[in-house]
Structures are given as structure tokens and as C-alpha cells.
Amino acid sequence: MSELAARKDLLDIEDLGLDEIEYVLDNAVPFKDLFQRSVKKVPTLRGKSVLSLFYEPSTRTSSSFEVAAMRLSADVTHFSVSTSSMVKGESLLDTIETLQAMRSDYIVIRHQAAGVPGIVARNTGASVVNAGDGYHAHPTQALLDAFTLREVFPDLEGRRVVIVGDVLHSRVARSVSTLFRKLGIEVAVLGPGSLIPRGRHGFMTRLSDWEETFDWKPDAIYLLRVQLERQEGQFFPGIAEYHRMYGVNSDRLQRIRRLGAWLMHPGPVNRGVEITDEAMQYEKSLVNAQVENGIAVRMAVLHWLKPENAKE
């Protein structure tokens, strides 16, 4: 594996230089090769501890980090927020002191408030990985998406990706669009006007409907989950109307197939909303590849980061 100076934390794609991004993507390749063969574990992080701290429900991301850490031979501990002192009024800083006492080497944290992973990182010697904070960032999701695209397009420069759906409430959209731009990918957005933030990420092309999207000729279509739990108001008439206007149905799937575009989705998928069952079986769907690649990329991230007490 190539060498690059390690950093302590991974909080936001904005923080990363192109050399760091390429380093993680390059080093994810041998990790994926390892677990696709008979070698399921390597001793890279033997004796190290990873603390999983999720203040929001998660299946894919939490499980992916756990598998990644275990395949690096690290010990994994789940900090159960619902049964912790947090629900009894303990402050975040008090919780950080508790975490410090556990002497964890890595803390993987998801929180509903933007910026919390950064606060934890500044107050602990452990390496902190942001697994999603509010509407702000989800850096490892963006890295695994770039890794997945790079498997089908070794040269990403000049490729086109359209992000479809709830951009306003999506930390994934923010991180993915930022990373894609750094890699030379052209990014466009399609969705209800109420869910496309104005003035943010002016580098993205705004598309008005699917016809304009097909004319734009994207190489990949990235569908976002409609996040009803994050929407405090009514942003569109209803689920059926959203699917009619922006979902991938049978007719649009045929257009996508003729275009030769790939389909992506960060999961979990709302079938019948963003995509139909038929479209989930599309031969150029990368959804399952994204899940598998998430493990390899997160292994590469944990391998790269160095807690303060581990630095020479």
C-alpha cells in the first residue's frame, strides 16, 4: 500500500486534499481483494479498540464499520445511547469524559446535530470518524460511492452524475457532490424545488425534469432516500406524486437502459418511492456493490487514521 501522512480524524470531505482521497480509494482495493478471497481478517489493528456511538438509528453504516473493524482484528464496543446517561440529562462533554476513560483508539459517531463529531474529536485523543451528523456530512459514504464508480469508470474526470431527490435534508448529497467535484465529475441535481437548496453548491447543474436529465446524458443516476423523518413540513404533495414525478419507474428504467447509465442509492431504499422493484433488478444497479465496497473503504479509513497516542 502507498504511504501518506496519517490524519487523526475524518470529519468532512471538505477537509480532504485530492492526494488523501486518492490514497483512501487506492488502499481500499487490496482490502477488498483480501475479503473476496479466503482471507477474512488481517492483524492491522490487533489490540486496538473501536467504539461505535450512534445517536440515530443505523443498520448499513453501523454494521459496515463493525465488520470493517473486526476484519482489521480490532475490538468493537457498542455504546448504547438509549440506555446511557445521555437520556438522563448528561451533557455531551460529560459523555466525552466517560469515553476518554474507556481509552478507545477509534470512535465512530453518528449524531442528529451537525458538528458533534468535531466536538468529540477536539476533546479526545481517539481518532473520530463522522458516520453522519445532521444535514452536514457523511464522508465515508461519499468515499465508498467514489470507489464504486471508479470500479466501472477507472477515469472519473469528466463523467456526469445526477443526484435525484431530497438534496435539502441529505448529508449524503452534500458529501457526495463535494467529493465528486474534487475528482473532476460533473454533478447535476433533480428534485422538487422545495427540496433543492438555493445558493448551496453552485457548481451543480439544476435540471427541471427527467427529459432534461436524459438530454444531459448522465453516466450515473444517484437516487436519494426521501427522508420523511427529517422533514418538518410538507415539501411535496405526497409519496405517490413524488414517485410519479421523480421515481425510477418502468418507462424511465427503459430510458436509463438505453442510455447505459448506472444506478446508485445510499440505502435504505424506499421501494415504490425512489425506485420500483423492477428497477432494483436493473443489470447496471450498483446498490449492492456500494454495500460491499463500504466495508473495504472503511477498512482503508481506519487503517489510515492514527489516534494521538499512536503517533510517533
ABEGO torsion letter per residue (X at the ends): XBBBBBBABBABAAABBAAAAAAAAAAAAAAAAAAABABABBAAABGBBBBBBBABBBAAAAAAAAAAAAAAGBBBBBBBAAABAAAAGBBAAAAAAAAAAAGBABBBBBBABBGAAAAAAAABABBBBBAEBEAABBAAAAAAAAAAAAAABABABGBBBBBBEBAAABAAAAAAAAAAAAAGBBBBBBEBAAABBBGBGAABBBBABAAAAAAAGBABBBBBBBBAAABABBABAEAAAAAAAABBBAAAAAAAAAAGBBBBBAOBBBBGAABBAAAAABAABAAAAAAAAAAAAAAAAAAABBBAAABX
